[in-house]
Each structure stands twice: as C-alpha cells, then as structure tokens.
C-alpha cells in the first residue's frame, strides 16, 4: 500500500490529487499500481470518484482493469469499479 495526500496550490492547476500522488509514488518505488482506494467526504450525496486526470494516469500506469474502490471517510458503504468502466473511451495503452 502506497499512501497519497492532496497537495494544494493557490493556482488550482498546479495542485496534485492524492490519487496521482499515490500512483506516482508507487512508480517511484518500482511498483505498478494495481488498485486505487479513496476515502473522502461524499460529493453531492454520493461517493467521491477520481477526477479525469487521475483516471487517465490510472489507465496509463495500471491499465483498464485496475480496481478503483471508493468510500466516505465516515465508515459508510464502499463502491468499486475499474478504470476501464470509469473511463470507457480512454485511449488504449500498452501497460
């Protein structure tokens, strides 16, 4: 397990989501991400899923079958999907 935290910047475009921090850290440690788990407050009454940039990085580093597991940070229900299901028209990459 490789943790990640959000790294915010006054310029939103220079911020880095926790998901990408974790995936990049895994690669820096010489491993390939195989799953991504998020624990975050709900967004609009539902679970918070990775943003498009994080899905794209997940597709490139882990492939379309990489598992994504999300849940709130209060012990609520957990949901799961794959990068390929969340980004169905993502470019095909050789992982």
C-alpha positions in Angstrom: 0.0 0.0 0.0 1.3 3.4 -1.0 -0.4 6.4 0.6 -1.1 9.7 -1.1 -2.3 13.1 0.0 -3.7 16.1 -1.8 -1.0 18.8 -2.4 -2.8 22.0 -3.0 -1.5 25.2 -4.5 -3.0 28.7 -4.8 -3.1 28.0 -8.5 -5.6 25.1 -8.8 -4.0 23.8 -11.9 -0.7 23.2 -10.0 -2.4 21.2 -7.3 -2.0 17.4 -7.2 -4.7 15.0 -6.3 -4.0 12.4 -3.7 -4.7 9.6 -6.2 -1.9 10.8 -8.5 0.5 11.3 -5.7 -0.1 7.7 -4.6 0.3 6.3 -8.1 3.4 8.3 -8.9 4.9 7.3 -5.5 4.2 3.6 -6.3 6.1 4.0 -9.7 8.9 5.8 -7.9 9.2 2.8 -5.6 9.4 0.5 -8.5 5.9 -1.0 -8.4 3.0 -0.8 -10.8 -0.4 0.4 -9.3 -2.9 -2.5 -9.3 -5.7 -0.8 -7.3 -6.7 2.7 -6.1 -8.7 3.3 -2.9 -10.2 6.6 -1.9 -11.7 7.6 1.4 -13.2 11.1 1.1 -16.2 13.1 2.1 -19.3 12.5 -0.2 -19.7 14.7 -3.2 -23.3 15.8 -3.9 -24.6 13.0 -1.7 -22.6 10.2 -3.3 -19.1 8.8 -3.2 -16.2 10.9 -4.5 -14.6 9.2 -7.5 -11.3 10.1 -9.1 -11.2 13.0 -11.5 -10.5 12.7 -15.2 -6.8 13.4 -14.8 -6.4 10.7 -12.1 -8.4 8.2 -14.3 -6.1 8.9 -17.2 -3.0 8.4 -15.1 -4.5 5.2 -13.7 -5.2 4.0 -17.2 -1.6 4.6 -18.3 0.0 3.2 -15.2 -2.3 0.4 -14.1 -4.4 -0.4 -17.2 -8.1 -0.6 -17.7 -8.6 -3.5 -15.3 -7.1 -1.5 -12.3 -9.6 -1.6 -9.5 -11.0 1.6 -8.0 -12.6 1.4 -4.5 -14.3 4.5 -3.0 -16.0 5.2 0.3 -16.7 8.1 2.6 -14.4 8.9 5.4 -17.1 8.0 8.0 -17.3 4.3 7.5 -20.2 4.3 5.0 -20.7 1.8 2.2 -17.9 1.1 -0.2 -18.3 1.0 -4.0 -15.9 -0.3 -6.7 -15.4 -0.1 -10.4 -12.4 -0.3 -12.8 -10.6 2.4 -14.6 -12.0 1.0 -17.9 -15.5 1.3 -16.7 -15.0 4.8 -15.4 -13.1 5.9 -18.5 -14.7 3.8 -21.2 -13.4 5.7 -24.2 -9.9 6.2 -22.8 -7.0 5.6 -25.2 -5.7 2.1 -25.5 -2.3 1.9 -23.9 0.1 -1.0 -23.5 0.7 -1.4 -19.8 
